[in-house]
Each structure stands twice: as C-alpha cells, then as structure tokens.
Amino acid sequence: MSLIKLDEKFLGTELREKVDAKMSVAVEKLHSIQEKSCVGSEYTGWWDYPQIYGFNLVKDVQAYINSLDVAYDLVLVIGIGGSYLGTRAVSSAMQHSYQGLVNSDKPLISFLGHHLSETAMIEVLDLLDERQPIVNVISKSGTTTEPSVAFRVVRKYMEDRFGKDEASKRIIATTDKDKGALRQVSQDLGYKSFVVPDDIGGRYSVLSPVGIVPLALAKIDVEALMEGAHQVFNELKSGDLNNHPVLRYAAARNVAYESDKRIEILSYINPKLFYVVEWWKQLFGESEGKDGKGLFPAGLAYTTDLHSLGQYVQEGVRNLFETFIHFDDASTSHRGAVEQQLKVPVSESNVDQIGYLEGKRINDINYGAMVATKIAHFDGQVPCVEIQAPSLSEKTIGALFAFFETACAVSCLMLDVNPFDQPGVEAYKKNLFGLMGKPGFEDLGQELKTRL
Ligand code: PA5
C-alpha cells in the first residue's frame, strides 16, 4: 500500500478514463528514469538516493554535528532555488511557527541569498547580532550571484565578530566537489565542506547534503525524512505500477494539459505547508515550463484564499486543474496531547450563528471546508485530484519529496521535455551581468541601456 494516496473522484469520468489510457506511457517513462535511458539521464542521481547514499549520509552528517566545537542557536542557510527551498519546506512544516519565541531551546533557522533585498539582508544581520550563528552556504555552481553577494556580506560579518579562526569553524560550505568559487574559498579558508552530487540538479537535491546538513543542524529528524522517501522509491520498483498514485498523478497532469488546462493549482489547508508548495512550484515550474509547454504551477492557501482568489477559481477562465494536498495535522505545539485538540467552545449565546459547530475540532471543520471547496470547484469545471498523506511528519514530507520528484520527471517526459535542465534561467542572469558591468558583458550592457 502506498504511503501517499491519490483520490481521483473529482477528476471526472472522462479524464479518469484518459488517465487509464495513459498509464502504460507513464510506466514506460518511469522505467526510462530507473534505467537511465531518458533524456537528461545524467541527472537522475536523485532516484533511489536514500538507499544508495542517503542513510550513510545521515550518519556522516550526525557524526560531524556531534563533533562540532562551537555552540550555536541559529542556523543561517545561504542559497537560492533548489539550494534552499527544500530545507525551508521541511523546517517551516516541522518547526513551531514561532520558534525562537516559544520552543526557544531549539535552534532557529533563517535564510538569505534567495533575493537581492538590502533591507532584508540588514534585518538578518540584526538577527545574527542576537544569536550565536552557524552558517551553511550552499551553491552547486558556487557562482550564483544572489548567494555570492549574501555570503560576502555574512562572511565579513562573521570574521569581524568572531575573528577569522572562529568564523571558519562557524561556516560550512556545500558545493561542487571541485569546481566553482565556493570550493576555492572553502579550501583557502578551511571551511568544513559537503559535496552536491554531480548527477543531481538543484531542485531535486533536498535529500542530498544540500538539505540534510542544514536540517540536521536545526535538529530536524533527517533519518525519518530519508525513510519516507525510501519507502516511496521502493514502492515504485515493483508491484502494480498502473495504479501507483505517483504515476497516476503524472498522467492526470498530462491529460489535464491535453484537455487545454494551463494552470495547476496546488491547494493546501495548513499554513505550515506554504514552503512545501513553494518547493513544488520550483520543481514543476523549472522542470516542465520550456519549449512553449507545461502547466503553470500556482499555490493557494485555504481557507484564506477562498476570500480572495477563490472567486477566480470558481468562475474565471476555465484553464485550471487543481490538486489538493491534505495531511492529517500533527501539532508542533509544546502543549499536552489533549490541549492539542482544539474544539469550538460551547457558548451561551448563538449570536455568531456557529452553534452548529460547537464541540467540533477545528481540524475537522478545516477538512470539511476543503471537501466543500473541491466539490464546488469540480462543479465549476475545474477537474481536481487530492493527494492524501498521513499525519504531517518528517517521514511523510520525505515521502512527498520522492512522490513529487518522480511525478515531475515522469510528467516532463510525457510532455517530451527534459526534466533536468533550466536554460530559461540564463536570460535574466546575462542581462544582470550586462547592466551591472561584469567583464565580458559590456556590449550587452550597452545595448540594454539603449532600450531603457
Ligand atoms: O534547480 C536548479 O538547478 C536551480 O534552481 C538552482 O538550484 C539554483 O539556480 C541555485 O543554483 P546554485 O546551487 O548553483 O547556486
């Protein structure tokens, strides 16, 4: 039985039949990933990574953390795209939303290098002042502008505050095994370093040192994360693949696209999943959106967005396909188990007209709202599927990573696009180099300036 399930009831009979007809193609694409015969096969190192490397990596990282001779209460992750989103997805889902204010005994995790906002950088420096930081700078290429700029700022801060020797004990680099500026700097300054595997692209790298090192530093259960992913990869090695939820989800996306749907909404009802959805958006957007093809991945938070974009989903342009994601909630609160079940209190007066909800769990009302929304959207010609996972935990998030990575690669192959490259990302980078005067880009800079 699969750890993660897919409910296709509200896809509608016609699309469900089309999914059935597509399953042999989906299975064939999965096999081409497993056999490394697909396009981009040199980047399929994420497939079955937990079993091949992951569990050993967890042991090595834990041993390293146990040997650290600096105390810290803040983990600062510097990276962009696939170099930070997986870590942020897990930490936001698993840590208390007010970590640092409550649960103050656990390390705080913070992020930089994923934008070029001066104000936001200064605010992170303010935070560093209040804490004993450890820094993990992560860049596969080692040359990406945003984390490079942030790292210069933070490195100077760390050296000014702690001196070069202690700063070098508080900085960990995760990068290519021998290429790039970050590898060079770590060698020169004696930073502990971890390697981003050659055969894994950024957005598929959360289970590699890219995610495991900072998450383990933040005291998140990375072994359980690996275990969940391992379970899903294992499920996909044998058995009834025609009915496996990963492949059925990939096929459902494909038939939605062929039925002229152009936007996939991933809807969720627990705000702690915000960054899981951000991770998913990057994975699918960067993998599938090329050659003029692909579903545009969007995320909606319910019930919040039912009072905003919900109107559009119900009655706007009918090019939407919606995937709901639901985990049974598990609280990260430090309150006792009984207090974790929050029910609508009984009240003497019914002036708010919610007497019918008295004694009901908030979770149950929330799920009720999601089911109500799904039916309404289906009736409004938005085909829907629901991904169902057991209670929110490191294990189920790990399983979800394996679920989406595999489904994404299969979806792309079904659309005949390479799931592992991102040629479109270069366009803005070149323009930025030209506008900011990088040597070698002067002519482009001149040409762009004439257009302003
Ligand atoms: O998925 C990808 O490959 C990208 O999103 C990268 O992760 C992102 O561009 C950051 O690259 P790097 O780790 O080389 O700094």
Residues whose N, C-alpha, C, O or C-beta is under 5 A from the ligand:
A	BS01	PA5	I80 G81 G82 S83 I138 S139 K140 S141 G142 T144 G201 G202 R203
